[in-house]
């Protein structure tokens, strides 16, 4: 890590979390909320959701959950 990086960035590295789903409409909201409710700076993390051609409402539930937060 660079020495001239802000202290906040040194103590909280940027974190990427990926959730890979297929037909998980029953569970995706809980998974997303679990990620979003972490005690971690929101500007130091990102969530990537990869859908494997779900045929249920997984994508819409994910979009709705993120927009509600």
ROMAR-632657 format. One record per atom (N, C-alpha, C, O, CB): chain; residue number from 1; x, y, z; atom name; residue in three letters. Coordinates in steps of 0.2 Angstrom, whole numbers, padded with zeros to 4 digits. Glycine has a CB too. Layout:
N
+--------+-----+-------+-------+-------+-------+--------+
: chaine : num :  east : north :    up : atome : residu :
+--------+-----+-------+-------+-------+-------+--------+
:      A : NUM :     X :     Y :     Z :    CA :    ALA :
...
+--------+-----+-------+-------+-------+-------+--------+
//
This chain:
69
+--------+-----+-------+-------+-------+-------+--------+
: chaine : num :  east : north :    up : atome : residu :
+--------+-----+-------+-------+-------+-------+--------+
:      A :   1 :  0004 : -0006 :  0000 :     N :    UNK :
:      A :   1 :  0000 :  0000 :  0000 :    CA :    UNK :
:      A :   1 :  0004 :  0006 :  0000 :     C :    UNK :
:      A :   1 :  0010 :  0006 :  0003 :     O :    UNK :
:      A :   1 : -0005 :  0000 :  0006 :    CB :    UNK :
:      A :   2 :  0002 :  0011 : -0004 :     N :    UNK :
:      A :   2 :  0006 :  0017 : -0004 :    CA :    UNK :
:      A :   2 :  0006 :  0021 :  0003 :     C :    UNK :
:      A :   2 :  0001 :  0021 :  0006 :     O :    UNK :
:      A :   2 :  0003 :  0022 : -0009 :    CB :    UNK :
:      A :   3 :  0012 :  0024 :  0004 :     N :    UNK :
:      A :   3 :  0013 :  0027 :  0011 :    CA :    UNK :
:      A :   3 :  0009 :  0034 :  0011 :     C :    UNK :
:      A :   3 :  0007 :  0036 :  0016 :     O :    UNK :
:      A :   3 :  0020 :  0029 :  0012 :    CB :    UNK :
:      A :   4 :  0008 :  0037 :  0005 :     N :    UNK :
:      A :   4 :  0004 :  0043 :  0005 :    CA :    UNK :
:      A :   4 : -0004 :  0042 :  0004 :     C :    UNK :
:      A :   4 : -0007 :  0047 :  0003 :     O :    UNK :
:      A :   4 :  0007 :  0047 : -0001 :    CB :    UNK :
:      A :   5 : -0006 :  0036 :  0004 :     N :    UNK :
:      A :   5 : -0013 :  0034 :  0004 :    CA :    UNK :
:      A :   5 : -0016 :  0037 :  0010 :     C :    UNK :
:      A :   5 : -0013 :  0036 :  0016 :     O :    UNK :
:      A :   5 : -0014 :  0027 :  0003 :    CB :    UNK :
:      A :   6 : -0022 :  0039 :  0010 :     N :    UNK :
:      A :   6 : -0026 :  0042 :  0016 :    CA :    UNK :
:      A :   6 : -0026 :  0036 :  0021 :     C :    UNK :
:      A :   6 : -0027 :  0030 :  0019 :     O :    UNK :
:      A :   6 : -0033 :  0044 :  0014 :    CB :    UNK :
:      A :   7 : -0026 :  0038 :  0027 :     N :    UNK :
:      A :   7 : -0026 :  0033 :  0033 :    CA :    UNK :
:      A :   7 : -0033 :  0029 :  0032 :     C :    UNK :
:      A :   7 : -0032 :  0023 :  0034 :     O :    UNK :
:      A :   7 : -0026 :  0036 :  0040 :    CB :    UNK :
:      A :   8 : -0038 :  0032 :  0031 :     N :    UNK :
:      A :   8 : -0045 :  0028 :  0030 :    CA :    UNK :
:      A :   8 : -0044 :  0022 :  0025 :     C :    UNK :
:      A :   8 : -0046 :  0017 :  0026 :     O :    UNK :
:      A :   8 : -0050 :  0033 :  0027 :    CB :    UNK :
:      A :   9 : -0040 :  0023 :  0019 :     N :    UNK :
:      A :   9 : -0039 :  0018 :  0014 :    CA :    UNK :
:      A :   9 : -0035 :  0013 :  0017 :     C :    UNK :
:      A :   9 : -0035 :  0007 :  0015 :     O :    UNK :
:      A :   9 : -0037 :  0021 :  0008 :    CB :    UNK :
:      A :  10 : -0030 :  0015 :  0021 :     N :    UNK :
:      A :  10 : -0025 :  0010 :  0024 :    CA :    UNK :
:      A :  10 : -0028 :  0005 :  0029 :     C :    UNK :
:      A :  10 : -0027 : -0001 :  0029 :     O :    UNK :
:      A :  10 : -0019 :  0013 :  0027 :    CB :    UNK :
:      A :  11 : -0033 :  0008 :  0033 :     N :    UNK :
:      A :  11 : -0037 :  0003 :  0038 :    CA :    UNK :
:      A :  11 : -0043 :  0000 :  0035 :     C :    UNK :
:      A :  11 : -0045 : -0005 :  0038 :     O :    UNK :
:      A :  11 : -0039 :  0008 :  0043 :    CB :    UNK :
:      A :  12 : -0045 :  0002 :  0029 :     N :    UNK :
:      A :  12 : -0051 : -0001 :  0026 :    CA :    UNK :
:      A :  12 : -0049 : -0002 :  0018 :     C :    UNK :
:      A :  12 : -0051 :  0002 :  0014 :     O :    UNK :
:      A :  12 : -0057 :  0003 :  0027 :    CB :    UNK :
:      A :  13 : -0046 : -0008 :  0017 :     N :    UNK :
:      A :  13 : -0045 : -0009 :  0010 :    CA :    UNK :
:      A :  13 : -0052 : -0010 :  0006 :     C :    UNK :
:      A :  13 : -0057 : -0011 :  0008 :     O :    UNK :
:      A :  13 : -0041 : -0015 :  0009 :    CB :    UNK :
:      A :  14 : -0051 : -0008 : -0001 :     N :    UNK :
:      A :  14 : -0057 : -0009 : -0005 :    CA :    UNK :
:      A :  14 : -0059 : -0016 : -0006 :     C :    UNK :
:      A :  14 : -0054 : -0020 : -0007 :     O :    UNK :
:      A :  14 : -0056 : -0006 : -0012 :    CB :    UNK :
:      A :  15 : -0065 : -0018 : -0005 :     N :    UNK :
:      A :  15 : -0067 : -0025 : -0005 :    CA :    UNK :
:      A :  15 : -0072 : -0026 : -0010 :     C :    UNK :
:      A :  15 : -0077 : -0022 : -0011 :     O :    UNK :
:      A :  15 : -0070 : -0027 :  0002 :    CB :    UNK :
:      A :  16 : -0071 : -0031 : -0014 :     N :    UNK :
:      A :  16 : -0076 : -0033 : -0019 :    CA :    UNK :
:      A :  16 : -0079 : -0040 : -0017 :     C :    UNK :
:      A :  16 : -0076 : -0045 : -0016 :     O :    UNK :
:      A :  16 : -0073 : -0033 : -0027 :    CB :    UNK :
:      A :  17 : -0086 : -0040 : -0017 :     N :    UNK :
:      A :  17 : -0089 : -0047 : -0016 :    CA :    UNK :
:      A :  17 : -0094 : -0048 : -0022 :     C :    UNK :
:      A :  17 : -0097 : -0044 : -0025 :     O :    UNK :
:      A :  17 : -0094 : -0046 : -0009 :    CB :    UNK :
:      A :  18 : -0093 : -0055 : -0024 :     N :    UNK :
:      A :  18 : -0097 : -0057 : -0029 :    CA :    UNK :
:      A :  18 : -0102 : -0062 : -0027 :     C :    UNK :
:      A :  18 : -0100 : -0067 : -0023 :     O :    UNK :
:      A :  18 : -0093 : -0060 : -0035 :    CB :    UNK :
:      A :  19 : -0108 : -0062 : -0029 :     N :    UNK :
:      A :  19 : -0113 : -0067 : -0028 :    CA :    UNK :
:      A :  19 : -0115 : -0070 : -0035 :     C :    UNK :
:      A :  19 : -0118 : -0066 : -0039 :     O :    UNK :
:      A :  19 : -0119 : -0064 : -0024 :    CB :    UNK :
:      A :  20 : -0115 : -0076 : -0036 :     N :    UNK :
:      A :  20 : -0117 : -0079 : -0042 :    CA :    UNK :
:      A :  20 : -0123 : -0083 : -0040 :     C :    UNK :
:      A :  20 : -0123 : -0087 : -0036 :     O :    UNK :
:      A :  20 : -0111 : -0084 : -0045 :    CB :    UNK :
:      A :  21 : -0128 : -0082 : -0044 :     N :    UNK :
:      A :  21 : -0135 : -0084 : -0043 :    CA :    UNK :
:      A :  21 : -0138 : -0087 : -0049 :     C :    UNK :
:      A :  21 : -0137 : -0085 : -0055 :     O :    UNK :
:      A :  21 : -0139 : -0079 : -0040 :    CB :    UNK :
:      A :  22 : -0143 : -0092 : -0048 :     N :    UNK :
:      A :  22 : -0147 : -0094 : -0053 :    CA :    UNK :
:      A :  22 : -0154 : -0097 : -0050 :     C :    UNK :
:      A :  22 : -0153 : -0101 : -0046 :     O :    UNK :
:      A :  22 : -0144 : -0100 : -0057 :    CB :    UNK :
:      A :  23 : -0159 : -0093 : -0051 :     N :    UNK :
:      A :  23 : -0166 : -0095 : -0048 :    CA :    UNK :
:      A :  23 : -0165 : -0095 : -0040 :     C :    UNK :
:      A :  23 : -0167 : -0100 : -0037 :     O :    UNK :
:      A :  23 : -0168 : -0102 : -0050 :    CB :    UNK :
:      A :  24 : -0163 : -0089 : -0038 :     N :    UNK :
:      A :  24 : -0162 : -0088 : -0030 :    CA :    UNK :
:      A :  24 : -0167 : -0083 : -0028 :     C :    UNK :
:      A :  24 : -0165 : -0079 : -0023 :     O :    UNK :
:      A :  24 : -0155 : -0087 : -0029 :    CB :    UNK :
:      A :  25 : -0173 : -0082 : -0031 :     N :    UNK :
:      A :  25 : -0177 : -0077 : -0028 :    CA :    UNK :
:      A :  25 : -0179 : -0077 : -0021 :     C :    UNK :
:      A :  25 : -0180 : -0072 : -0018 :     O :    UNK :
:      A :  25 : -0183 : -0077 : -0033 :    CB :    UNK :
:      A :  26 : -0179 : -0083 : -0018 :     N :    UNK :
:      A :  26 : -0181 : -0084 : -0011 :    CA :    UNK :
:      A :  26 : -0175 : -0081 : -0006 :     C :    UNK :
:      A :  26 : -0176 : -0079 : -0001 :     O :    UNK :
:      A :  26 : -0182 : -0091 : -0009 :    CB :    UNK :
:      A :  27 : -0169 : -0081 : -0009 :     N :    UNK :
:      A :  27 : -0163 : -0080 : -0005 :    CA :    UNK :
:      A :  27 : -0159 : -0074 : -0006 :     C :    UNK :
:      A :  27 : -0155 : -0072 : -0002 :     O :    UNK :
:      A :  27 : -0159 : -0086 : -0005 :    CB :    UNK :
:      A :  28 : -0160 : -0071 : -0012 :     N :    UNK :
:      A :  28 : -0156 : -0066 : -0014 :    CA :    UNK :
:      A :  28 : -0156 : -0059 : -0010 :     C :    UNK :
:      A :  28 : -0152 : -0056 : -0009 :     O :    UNK :
:      A :  28 : -0157 : -0064 : -0022 :    CB :    UNK :
:      A :  29 : -0162 : -0058 : -0008 :     N :    UNK :
:      A :  29 : -0163 : -0052 : -0004 :    CA :    UNK :
:      A :  29 : -0160 : -0052 :  0003 :     C :    UNK :
:      A :  29 : -0156 : -0048 :  0005 :     O :    UNK :
:      A :  29 : -0171 : -0051 : -0002 :    CB :    UNK :
:      A :  30 : -0160 : -0058 :  0006 :     N :    UNK :
:      A :  30 : -0156 : -0059 :  0012 :    CA :    UNK :
:      A :  30 : -0149 : -0059 :  0011 :     C :    UNK :
:      A :  30 : -0145 : -0056 :  0015 :     O :    UNK :
:      A :  30 : -0158 : -0066 :  0015 :    CB :    UNK :
:      A :  31 : -0146 : -0061 :  0006 :     N :    UNK :
:      A :  31 : -0139 : -0061 :  0004 :    CA :    UNK :
:      A :  31 : -0137 : -0054 :  0003 :     C :    UNK :
:      A :  31 : -0132 : -0052 :  0005 :     O :    UNK :
:      A :  31 : -0137 : -0065 : -0002 :    CB :    UNK :
:      A :  32 : -0141 : -0050 : -0001 :     N :    UNK :
:      A :  32 : -0139 : -0043 : -0002 :    CA :    UNK :
:      A :  32 : -0139 : -0039 :  0004 :     C :    UNK :
:      A :  32 : -0135 : -0035 :  0005 :     O :    UNK :
:      A :  32 : -0144 : -0040 : -0008 :    CB :    UNK :
:      A :  33 : -0145 : -0040 :  0008 :     N :    UNK :
:      A :  33 : -0145 : -0036 :  0014 :    CA :    UNK :
:      A :  33 : -0139 : -0037 :  0019 :     C :    UNK :
:      A :  33 : -0137 : -0033 :  0023 :     O :    UNK :
:      A :  33 : -0152 : -0037 :  0017 :    CB :    UNK :
:      A :  34 : -0137 : -0044 :  0019 :     N :    UNK :
:      A :  34 : -0132 : -0046 :  0023 :    CA :    UNK :
:      A :  34 : -0126 : -0042 :  0021 :     C :    UNK :
:      A :  34 : -0122 : -0039 :  0026 :     O :    UNK :
:      A :  34 : -0131 : -0053 :  0023 :    CB :    UNK :
:      A :  35 : -0124 : -0041 :  0015 :     N :    UNK :
:      A :  35 : -0119 : -0037 :  0012 :    CA :    UNK :
:      A :  35 : -0119 : -0030 :  0014 :     C :    UNK :
:      A :  35 : -0115 : -0027 :  0017 :     O :    UNK :
:      A :  35 : -0118 : -0038 :  0005 :    CB :    UNK :
:      A :  36 : -0125 : -0027 :  0013 :     N :    UNK :
:      A :  36 : -0126 : -0020 :  0013 :    CA :    UNK :
:      A :  36 : -0126 : -0018 :  0021 :     C :    UNK :
:      A :  36 : -0125 : -0012 :  0022 :     O :    UNK :
:      A :  36 : -0133 : -0018 :  0010 :    CB :    UNK :
:      A :  37 : -0128 : -0022 :  0025 :     N :    UNK :
:      A :  37 : -0128 : -0020 :  0032 :    CA :    UNK :
:      A :  37 : -0121 : -0021 :  0036 :     C :    UNK :
:      A :  37 : -0121 : -0021 :  0042 :     O :    UNK :
:      A :  37 : -0133 : -0024 :  0036 :    CB :    UNK :
:      A :  38 : -0116 : -0023 :  0032 :     N :    UNK :
:      A :  38 : -0110 : -0024 :  0036 :    CA :    UNK :
:      A :  38 : -0107 : -0017 :  0039 :     C :    UNK :
:      A :  38 : -0109 : -0012 :  0036 :     O :    UNK :
:      A :  38 : -0104 : -0026 :  0030 :    CB :    UNK :
:      A :  39 : -0104 : -0018 :  0044 :     N :    UNK :
:      A :  39 : -0101 : -0012 :  0047 :    CA :    UNK :
:      A :  39 : -0094 : -0010 :  0044 :     C :    UNK :
:      A :  39 : -0089 : -0012 :  0047 :     O :    UNK :
:      A :  39 : -0100 : -0013 :  0055 :    CB :    UNK :
:      A :  40 : -0094 : -0008 :  0038 :     N :    UNK :
:      A :  40 : -0089 : -0006 :  0034 :    CA :    UNK :
:      A :  40 : -0090 :  0000 :  0030 :     C :    UNK :
:      A :  40 : -0096 :  0000 :  0027 :     O :    UNK :
:      A :  40 : -0087 : -0013 :  0029 :    CB :    UNK :
:      A :  41 : -0085 :  0004 :  0028 :     N :    UNK :
:      A :  41 : -0087 :  0010 :  0024 :    CA :    UNK :
:      A :  41 : -0090 :  0008 :  0018 :     C :    UNK :
:      A :  41 : -0087 :  0005 :  0014 :     O :    UNK :
:      A :  41 : -0081 :  0014 :  0024 :    CB :    UNK :
:      A :  42 : -0096 :  0011 :  0016 :     N :    UNK :
:      A :  42 : -0099 :  0009 :  0010 :    CA :    UNK :
:      A :  42 : -0095 :  0011 :  0004 :     C :    UNK :
:      A :  42 : -0095 :  0008 : -0002 :     O :    UNK :
:      A :  42 : -0106 :  0013 :  0009 :    CB :    UNK :
:      A :  43 : -0091 :  0017 :  0004 :     N :    UNK :
:      A :  43 : -0087 :  0019 : -0001 :    CA :    UNK :
:      A :  43 : -0080 :  0014 : -0002 :     C :    UNK :
:      A :  43 : -0076 :  0016 : -0007 :     O :    UNK :
:      A :  43 : -0084 :  0026 : -0001 :    CB :    UNK :
:      A :  44 : -0080 :  0009 :  0002 :     N :    UNK :
:      A :  44 : -0074 :  0005 :  0001 :    CA :    UNK :
:      A :  44 : -0076 : -0002 : -0001 :     C :    UNK :
:      A :  44 : -0072 : -0007 :  0000 :     O :    UNK :
:      A :  44 : -0070 :  0005 :  0008 :    CB :    UNK :
:      A :  45 : -0082 : -0003 : -0003 :     N :    UNK :
:      A :  45 : -0084 : -0010 : -0005 :    CA :    UNK :
:      A :  45 : -0089 : -0009 : -0011 :     C :    UNK :
:      A :  45 : -0092 : -0004 : -0012 :     O :    UNK :
:      A :  45 : -0088 : -0013 :  0001 :    CB :    UNK :
:      A :  46 : -0089 : -0015 : -0014 :     N :    UNK :
:      A :  46 : -0094 : -0015 : -0020 :    CA :    UNK :
:      A :  46 : -0097 : -0023 : -0020 :     C :    UNK :
:      A :  46 : -0093 : -0027 : -0018 :     O :    UNK :
:      A :  46 : -0090 : -0014 : -0027 :    CB :    UNK :
:      A :  47 : -0103 : -0023 : -0023 :     N :    UNK :
:      A :  47 : -0106 : -0030 : -0024 :    CA :    UNK :
:      A :  47 : -0107 : -0031 : -0031 :     C :    UNK :
:      A :  47 : -0110 : -0027 : -0034 :     O :    UNK :
:      A :  47 : -0112 : -0030 : -0019 :    CB :    UNK :
:      A :  48 : -0105 : -0037 : -0033 :     N :    UNK :
:      A :  48 : -0106 : -0038 : -0040 :    CA :    UNK :
:      A :  48 : -0111 : -0045 : -0040 :     C :    UNK :
:      A :  48 : -0109 : -0050 : -0037 :     O :    UNK :
:      A :  48 : -0100 : -0040 : -0044 :    CB :    UNK :
:      A :  49 : -0117 : -0044 : -0043 :     N :    UNK :
:      A :  49 : -0121 : -0050 : -0044 :    CA :    UNK :
:      A :  49 : -0121 : -0053 : -0051 :     C :    UNK :
:      A :  49 : -0122 : -0049 : -0055 :     O :    UNK :
:      A :  49 : -0128 : -0048 : -0041 :    CB :    UNK :
:      A :  50 : -0119 : -0059 : -0051 :     N :    UNK :
:      A :  50 : -0119 : -0062 : -0058 :    CA :    UNK :
:      A :  50 : -0125 : -0067 : -0058 :     C :    UNK :
:      A :  50 : -0125 : -0072 : -0054 :     O :    UNK :
:      A :  50 : -0112 : -0066 : -0059 :    CB :    UNK :
:      A :  51 : -0129 : -0066 : -0063 :     N :    UNK :
:      A :  51 : -0135 : -0071 : -0064 :    CA :    UNK :
:      A :  51 : -0134 : -0076 : -0069 :     C :    UNK :
:      A :  51 : -0132 : -0074 : -0075 :     O :    UNK :
:      A :  51 : -0141 : -0067 : -0065 :    CB :    UNK :
:      A :  52 : -0135 : -0082 : -0068 :     N :    UNK :
:      A :  52 : -0134 : -0087 : -0073 :    CA :    UNK :
:      A :  52 : -0140 : -0089 : -0076 :     C :    UNK :
:      A :  52 : -0143 : -0095 : -0076 :     O :    UNK :
:      A :  52 : -0131 : -0093 : -0069 :    CB :    UNK :
:      A :  53 : -0144 : -0084 : -0080 :     N :    UNK :
:      A :  53 : -0150 : -0085 : -0083 :    CA :    UNK :
:      A :  53 : -0156 : -0088 : -0079 :     C :    UNK :
:      A :  53 : -0159 : -0093 : -0081 :     O :    UNK :
:      A :  53 : -0148 : -0091 : -0089 :    CB :    UNK :
:      A :  54 : -0157 : -0085 : -0074 :     N :    UNK :
:      A :  54 : -0162 : -0086 : -0069 :    CA :    UNK :
:      A :  54 : -0169 : -0086 : -0073 :     C :    UNK :
:      A :  54 : -0170 : -0082 : -0078 :     O :    UNK :
:      A :  54 : -0163 : -0082 : -0063 :    CB :    UNK :
:      A :  55 : -0173 : -0091 : -0072 :     N :    UNK :
:      A :  55 : -0180 : -0090 : -0075 :    CA :    UNK :
:      A :  55 : -0185 : -0088 : -0070 :     C :    UNK :
:      A :  55 : -0191 : -0088 : -0072 :     O :    UNK :
:      A :  55 : -0182 : -0097 : -0078 :    CB :    UNK :
:      A :  56 : -0183 : -0087 : -0064 :     N :    UNK :
:      A :  56 : -0188 : -0084 : -0059 :    CA :    UNK :
:      A :  56 : -0187 : -0077 : -0058 :     C :    UNK :
:      A :  56 : -0185 : -0073 : -0063 :     O :    UNK :
:      A :  56 : -0187 : -0088 : -0052 :    CB :    UNK :
:      A :  57 : -0189 : -0074 : -0053 :     N :    UNK :
:      A :  57 : -0189 : -0067 : -0051 :    CA :    UNK :
:      A :  57 : -0182 : -0064 : -0048 :     C :    UNK :
:      A :  57 : -0182 : -0059 : -0045 :     O :    UNK :
:      A :  57 : -0195 : -0065 : -0047 :    CB :    UNK :
:      A :  58 : -0177 : -0068 : -0048 :     N :    UNK :
:      A :  58 : -0171 : -0066 : -0045 :    CA :    UNK :
:      A :  58 : -0168 : -0059 : -0047 :     C :    UNK :
:      A :  58 : -0167 : -0056 : -0042 :     O :    UNK :
:      A :  58 : -0165 : -0071 : -0047 :    CB :    UNK :
:      A :  59 : -0168 : -0058 : -0053 :     N :    UNK :
:      A :  59 : -0165 : -0051 : -0055 :    CA :    UNK :
:      A :  59 : -0170 : -0046 : -0053 :     C :    UNK :
:      A :  59 : -0167 : -0041 : -0050 :     O :    UNK :
:      A :  59 : -0165 : -0051 : -0063 :    CB :    UNK :
:      A :  60 : -0176 : -0046 : -0053 :     N :    UNK :
:      A :  60 : -0180 : -0041 : -0051 :    CA :    UNK :
:      A :  60 : -0180 : -0040 : -0043 :     C :    UNK :
:      A :  60 : -0180 : -0034 : -0041 :     O :    UNK :
:      A :  60 : -0188 : -0042 : -0053 :    CB :    UNK :
:      A :  61 : -0180 : -0045 : -0040 :     N :    UNK :
:      A :  61 : -0179 : -0045 : -0032 :    CA :    UNK :
:      A :  61 : -0173 : -0042 : -0030 :     C :    UNK :
:      A :  61 : -0172 : -0038 : -0026 :     O :    UNK :
:      A :  61 : -0179 : -0052 : -0029 :    CB :    UNK :
:      A :  62 : -0167 : -0043 : -0034 :     N :    UNK :
:      A :  62 : -0161 : -0040 : -0033 :    CA :    UNK :
:      A :  62 : -0161 : -0033 : -0034 :     C :    UNK :
:      A :  62 : -0159 : -0029 : -0030 :     O :    UNK :
:      A :  62 : -0155 : -0043 : -0037 :    CB :    UNK :
:      A :  63 : -0164 : -0031 : -0040 :     N :    UNK :
:      A :  63 : -0164 : -0024 : -0041 :    CA :    UNK :
:      A :  63 : -0169 : -0020 : -0036 :     C :    UNK :
:      A :  63 : -0167 : -0015 : -0034 :     O :    UNK :
:      A :  63 : -0168 : -0023 : -0048 :    CB :    UNK :
:      A :  64 : -0174 : -0023 : -0034 :     N :    UNK :
:      A :  64 : -0179 : -0020 : -0029 :    CA :    UNK :
:      A :  64 : -0175 : -0019 : -0022 :     C :    UNK :
:      A :  64 : -0176 : -0014 : -0019 :     O :    UNK :
:      A :  64 : -0185 : -0024 : -0028 :    CB :    UNK :
:      A :  65 : -0171 : -0024 : -0020 :     N :    UNK :
:      A :  65 : -0168 : -0024 : -0014 :    CA :    UNK :
:      A :  65 : -0163 : -0018 : -0014 :     C :    UNK :
:      A :  65 : -0162 : -0015 : -0009 :     O :    UNK :
:      A :  65 : -0165 : -0031 : -0012 :    CB :    UNK :
:      A :  66 : -0159 : -0018 : -0019 :     N :    UNK :
:      A :  66 : -0154 : -0013 : -0019 :    CA :    UNK :
:      A :  66 : -0157 : -0006 : -0020 :     C :    UNK :
:      A :  66 : -0154 : -0001 : -0016 :     O :    UNK :
:      A :  66 : -0149 : -0014 : -0025 :    CB :    UNK :
:      A :  67 : -0162 : -0005 : -0023 :     N :    UNK :
:      A :  67 : -0165 :  0002 : -0024 :    CA :    UNK :
:      A :  67 : -0168 :  0004 : -0017 :     C :    UNK :
:      A :  67 : -0169 :  0010 : -0016 :     O :    UNK :
:      A :  67 : -0170 :  0002 : -0029 :    CB :    UNK :
:      A :  68 : -0171 : -0001 : -0013 :     N :    UNK :
:      A :  68 : -0174 :  0001 : -0007 :    CA :    UNK :
:      A :  68 : -0168 :  0003 : -0001 :     C :    UNK :
:      A :  68 : -0170 :  0006 :  0003 :     O :    UNK :
:      A :  68 : -0177 : -0005 : -0004 :    CB :    UNK :
:      A :  69 : -0162 :  0001 : -0002 :     N :    UNK :
:      A :  69 : -0157 :  0002 :  0003 :    CA :    UNK :
:      A :  69 : -0155 :  0009 :  0003 :     C :    UNK :
:      A :  69 : -0151 :  0011 :  0007 :     O :    UNK :
:      A :  69 : -0151 : -0003 :  0002 :    CB :    UNK :
+--------+-----+-------+-------+-------+-------+--------+
//
